Amino acid sequence: MQKKTKGLVAGVAGGALLLGTAGTFALWSDTDTIGRAEITGGAFKLTAPAMSWAEYEIDEVGEGKELDGSGDSTLKIVPGVVLKGKTTISTELSGDHLAAELKIDGVETQPEWLDITWQLEGSEAGEGWTTTLTPASAGTTELSVAIQLKEQGGKYSTVKDKTWGPENIEVTLEQLPPSSTLPQP
């Protein structure tokens, strides 16, 4: 046989041998499982209950009385008495890089026959009052109001059957854009 023929026969035999063992040829293999990377959802909540009359003080005497907070609509204000009401605004913020703006609107509407003073946590509050909250500073905030009849030239106007009550006060909690500069919870 010639060398070419011998080479061809050897090549065909080698190819047949490779094809015949193709099912038993093994490659390396390995398996692993990726562990769980857990996250927890944050929280964002605002609660603003109705205001109730809490106490009254008698001008010049300095004496006062706590009321039961029931919001009794039969209270009748007279000259020399300061009536105080309050509510507790609750905020819940939970999350990384979370900040929110707490805003109070609607406190400027008052009738001409009353002197009305609003306070938020003991500081005077006015229309459009805002503060920035983080998870560390969220919680409860007390909004209070003190009212008394307005004196005009040493006299008080007739207020029979006139009514006023704190209403339509809008409290808003709005998330601010996330920031990496905020303190962490």
C-alpha positions as CSV (number, residue, x, y, z in Angstrom):
1,M,0.0,0.0,0.0
2,Q,1.0,3.4,-0.7
3,K,1.7,5.9,2.0
4,K,-1.3,8.0,0.9
5,T,-3.6,5.1,1.2
6,K,-2.2,4.1,4.6
7,G,-2.6,7.6,5.8
8,L,-6.1,7.8,4.6
9,V,-7.1,4.5,6.2
10,A,-5.4,5.6,9.5
11,G,-7.3,9.0,9.4
12,V,-10.7,7.3,8.7
13,A,-10.0,4.8,11.5
14,G,-9.1,7.6,13.9
15,G,-12.2,9.6,13.0
16,A,-14.4,6.6,13.5
17,L,-12.8,6.0,16.9
18,L,-13.5,9.6,17.9
19,L,-17.1,9.4,16.7
20,G,-17.7,6.1,18.5
21,T,-16.6,7.5,21.9
22,A,-18.3,10.9,21.6
23,G,-21.1,9.9,24.1
24,T,-18.6,9.1,26.8
25,F,-16.3,12.1,26.6
26,A,-16.8,14.2,29.9
27,L,-16.2,18.0,30.4
28,W,-15.8,19.6,33.9
29,S,-18.9,21.0,35.5
30,D,-19.7,22.7,38.9
31,T,-22.8,24.2,40.5
32,D,-23.4,26.7,43.3
33,T,-26.4,28.6,44.7
34,I,-26.6,32.4,45.1
35,G,-27.5,33.4,48.6
36,R,-30.5,35.6,49.4
37,A,-29.8,39.4,49.6
38,E,-32.8,40.6,51.6
39,I,-34.3,44.1,51.6
40,T,-37.2,45.4,53.7
41,G,-39.7,48.0,52.6
42,G,-39.8,51.4,54.3
43,A,-42.7,53.3,55.8
44,F,-44.3,56.7,55.2
45,K,-47.4,57.6,57.2
46,L,-49.2,60.8,58.4
47,T,-52.0,60.9,61.0
48,A,-53.8,64.1,61.9
49,P,-56.7,63.6,64.2
50,A,-59.4,66.2,64.9
51,M,-58.5,69.0,67.3
52,S,-60.3,69.1,70.6
53,W,-60.6,71.8,73.3
54,A,-58.1,70.9,76.0
55,E,-58.2,73.7,78.6
56,Y,-59.1,77.3,79.3
57,E,-57.5,80.1,81.3
58,I,-59.1,83.1,82.8
59,D,-57.2,86.3,81.9
60,E,-55.5,88.2,84.7
61,V,-56.4,85.5,87.2
62,G,-54.2,82.9,85.6
63,E,-56.4,80.1,86.8
64,G,-57.4,77.5,84.3
65,K,-59.1,74.2,84.0
66,E,-58.4,71.2,81.9
67,L,-61.3,70.1,79.8
68,D,-62.1,66.5,79.0
69,G,-61.0,66.9,75.4
70,S,-64.3,65.8,74.0
71,G,-64.6,68.9,71.7
72,D,-67.8,69.9,73.4
73,S,-69.7,72.2,71.0
74,T,-71.6,73.9,73.9
75,L,-68.5,75.9,75.1
76,K,-69.3,79.6,74.9
77,I,-66.4,82.0,75.0
78,V,-66.7,85.3,77.0
79,P,-64.3,88.2,77.4
80,G,-61.3,87.5,79.5
81,V,-61.2,83.7,78.8
82,V,-58.5,82.0,76.7
83,L,-59.7,78.7,75.2
84,K,-57.0,76.3,74.1
85,G,-57.3,73.4,71.8
86,K,-54.8,70.8,70.5
87,T,-54.1,67.8,68.3
88,T,-51.2,65.5,68.0
89,I,-49.9,65.0,64.4
90,S,-48.1,61.7,64.0
91,T,-45.5,60.9,61.3
92,E,-43.8,57.6,60.6
93,L,-40.7,57.5,58.3
94,S,-38.6,54.4,57.9
95,G,-36.0,54.0,55.1
96,D,-32.5,54.8,54.1
97,H,-31.9,58.2,52.6
98,L,-35.5,59.2,53.4
99,A,-36.6,62.7,54.1
100,A,-40.0,64.4,54.0
101,E,-41.5,67.9,54.4
102,L,-44.3,68.4,56.9
103,K,-46.4,71.4,55.9
104,I,-49.4,73.0,57.6
105,D,-51.8,75.3,55.7
106,G,-55.1,76.8,56.6
107,V,-54.3,78.3,60.0
108,E,-54.6,81.9,58.9
109,T,-58.4,81.9,58.4
110,Q,-59.9,83.6,61.4
111,P,-63.0,85.8,62.0
112,E,-62.5,89.4,62.9
113,W,-64.0,88.9,66.4
114,L,-61.3,86.5,67.6
115,D,-57.6,86.7,68.4
116,I,-56.1,83.3,67.4
117,T,-52.6,82.1,68.0
118,W,-51.3,78.9,66.6
119,Q,-48.3,77.0,68.0
120,L,-46.4,74.0,66.8
121,E,-44.4,72.3,69.5
122,G,-44.5,75.6,71.5
123,S,-43.3,77.8,68.7
124,E,-45.6,80.2,66.9
125,A,-46.8,78.7,63.6
126,G,-48.2,80.6,60.6
127,E,-49.5,79.9,57.2
128,G,-47.3,77.6,55.1
129,W,-45.3,76.4,58.1
130,T,-42.9,73.7,57.1
131,T,-40.2,71.5,58.6
132,T,-38.0,68.7,57.2
133,L,-38.2,65.3,58.9
134,T,-36.0,62.3,58.7
135,P,-36.6,58.8,60.3
136,A,-34.7,60.1,63.4
137,S,-36.9,63.2,63.8
138,A,-40.3,61.7,62.9
139,G,-42.8,60.9,65.6
140,T,-45.4,63.2,67.2
141,T,-45.8,67.0,66.8
142,E,-48.4,68.9,68.8
143,L,-50.4,71.6,67.1
144,S,-52.3,73.9,69.4
145,V,-54.5,77.0,69.2
146,A,-55.4,79.6,71.7
147,I,-58.4,81.8,71.1
148,Q,-60.0,84.8,72.9
149,L,-62.4,87.5,72.0
150,K,-60.9,90.4,70.3
151,E,-61.0,93.7,72.2
152,Q,-61.7,96.8,70.1
153,G,-61.3,100.1,71.9
154,G,-62.0,98.7,75.4
155,K,-65.2,96.9,74.2
156,Y,-66.0,93.5,72.8
157,S,-68.3,93.2,69.9
158,T,-71.5,91.2,70.2
159,V,-70.8,87.6,69.3
160,K,-74.1,85.9,70.2
161,D,-74.6,82.8,68.1
162,K,-71.3,83.3,66.2
163,T,-69.3,80.2,65.9
164,W,-65.8,79.2,64.9
165,G,-63.8,76.0,65.1
166,P,-60.5,74.9,63.7
167,E,-61.3,73.2,60.5
168,N,-59.9,72.8,57.0
169,I,-56.4,72.8,58.3
170,E,-54.4,70.9,55.8
171,V,-51.4,68.9,57.0
172,T,-49.2,67.4,54.3
173,L,-46.3,65.0,54.5
174,E,-44.4,64.9,51.2
175,Q,-41.3,62.9,50.4
176,L,-38.2,64.9,49.4
177,P,-35.8,63.5,46.7
178,P,-33.4,60.9,48.2
179,S,-30.1,62.2,49.3
180,S,-26.8,60.5,50.3
181,T,-26.1,63.4,52.7
182,L,-29.0,62.5,55.1
183,P,-28.2,60.8,58.4
184,Q,-28.8,57.1,58.5
185,P,-31.5,55.7,60.8
